[in-house]
Amino acid sequence: MPISIRSVAILFALTLLISACGTPQPIVLVASVTPSPPTATPEPTPIPSPTRVPYRDTITIGLSREPRTLHPLIVDGEAAIQILDAIYEPYITSIDFAYQANPNGGLIAELPTLENGGATLDDGGTPDDPTDDQLTMIFNMLSGPTWCDGQPVTARDSVYAFNLARDPDSGVASRIALDRVESYTALDDDTIEVKLKPGQHDPSYSAYFWTPLPEHLWSKTSALELQTAAQSARRLCGYGPYTIAGATDQGAGWIAGESITLLANPHYFRGAPRTQRLVFKFITDPDQRLAQVTAGELDIVTRDGLTATQLPQYAEFERSGVIDVAATHSAVWEQLLFNLYEPTAFDSTDRARPHPSLSDVRVRQAIAHAVDRQALIDQVYAGYSVVMNQPLTYPNHPLHTPDDQIRLYPFDRDRARSLLEQAGWIDTDDDGIRECRGCVSGAEEGDRLTLTYRTTSSPLRDQVIDRVKRDLNAVGFDIVVEPLPKEIFFGDATGLIVGDFELGQLSELTGADPGGERRYGCEWIPTPDNGWYGENYSGWCSDVASRALVDASSALRVDARRSAYAAFQREVTRDLPGLPLFPRVDVTLVNPRLENFKPSDFAASITWNAYELSVPNG
């Protein structure tokens, strides 16, 4: 996960000074012997009216939980990130499944890539085996940002953050990115050079930048002590639009169990933010959060703790004008998986017998045409998601393959029925369920087209199960639903991994690097021979697709990665080992008058542009 470290920025209170001129005093003239000509009475100087502040001085944000800490390197949840991004404005953002220099500018020049020359790959390997080539990136920080005490932010602060994270006592949970780095060096006050170890070719290399931390304030405290020290965990001094440090006498601070208040940072390099104060309230009860935002007591309710399946209810409030609903696509997406083999169990001796119906691609394609995914989205998410026509990526993902390059499966019951008849599944007794009449997929003549549908139960899944079952019943399937406990469905010796399912619904993940090799590669099929090790639960194997995923995971140029994923998508959408359904939805509820609110898919927080957020007065 990201290599750009999320940090927090500290705010100071802004005081608006309104000066008023006093009423002019009369002018006293002293007469001389020779009278002076009469003097015109001066016009009185008008008293200026107080300047009307155009925006409210406070924005109140509802969080579902209280953070354990605000230490940037050891935050343990989304609630803390919402606060941290207002204190340490992110140098690198992750909008729409790609890393980029913060679009607001002023922090870092464009990210280094092989395409723009900011990254280079040496010839440490050989022409036949370039895997030992070493990748070097240059990050150019822009001058201007200062810490909340006025000290400039420099490249040394980023090096300090990297070294602190690398300290065994730092408390950092994942060391994957740290262990890939050979050296992290400040070439001057504004320039960072990063060298990865030879052979480390992470496609997310351009985000290997550690958000600066204040060396001059933290360096005298050990990494272990910083885990709980006030300056690093509770009273932070950052370079972003808001601060706690230096503003506690003006109301900034953390009230345990209640709220965290940030105040405007007087040293923020962009100038005063539009809103003087951000208040983050901890409200665990979702009904209370909803009641407060609809009553205007909260300006934002963040996505953590909101239930996307309540979108139809939220949409009703939006139509009445009391809130706006911001729905973004989560990195989590839902898939209906097909077992291409006859169900097995942990004590099975092989996994080689094709499934009696699902091994026929025409049956799988019929399922894809039969499920009305758009109607499903309308029912579950009030239309706020999108139909996925390919696994791993969404339409706005930079590695998405255009629809005209892959096989599509629009909702079409007639097409589904035709495919089933071509595959030899006919309803000869008019009971609504098809039977094998000349099918060639391994079923016995007369066998009914019955499939067991296994997954876990949840408010989301239960609605999907019901819809999929009805859609498949409508074209002649007999669907038997068997909800399973998580520990069974995702067990080490039960459920998916041992092939004990026919239809299975599960969630998948995507990101800037969508991956896919472990889920679709031939070498990742769990079998008795490999001790049921792997995550390719359907058992689908395509040498072309496997090679394409390996290429995608090792290629560093975007065009090469996009081409590799396109090769994979052509194979997987033709053979259809599973049916992608839709991305899950993240929901944020906001005051309809909130300005400059810019949520996006895959962004870590809704406060990445906190300095712009405002609610007009009146």
Disulfide bonds with the S-S distance in Angstrom:
Cys148-Cys237 2.06
Cys436-Cys439 1.91
Cys522-Cys541 2.04
